[in-house]
Amino acid sequence: MTTTIESDELKQLMKSAIAEVLEERRDWMRGIVDEALEDIALQRAIDEGLESHTVSRDEVFAYLETAQ
């Protein structure tokens, strides 16, 4: 016996399944979004660091000493 599912039926089944997972596992989805946002922020920080001027180790420690 062969079961045939039309494209529209399959599309609707997939939408329903995804919606159900998202509703039942909000914590899982929140974790994915949090990770993505952290990755974006890290990449932006790296890009900003690559575009900024460099300073010597001594300059960094001198600044830290004056900040205390």
Protein Blocks (a to p, Z undefined) as FASTA:
>chain_A
ZZdddfklmmmmmmmmmmmmmmmmmmlmmmmmmmmmmmmmmmmmmmmmmmpccddfklmm
mmmmmmZZ
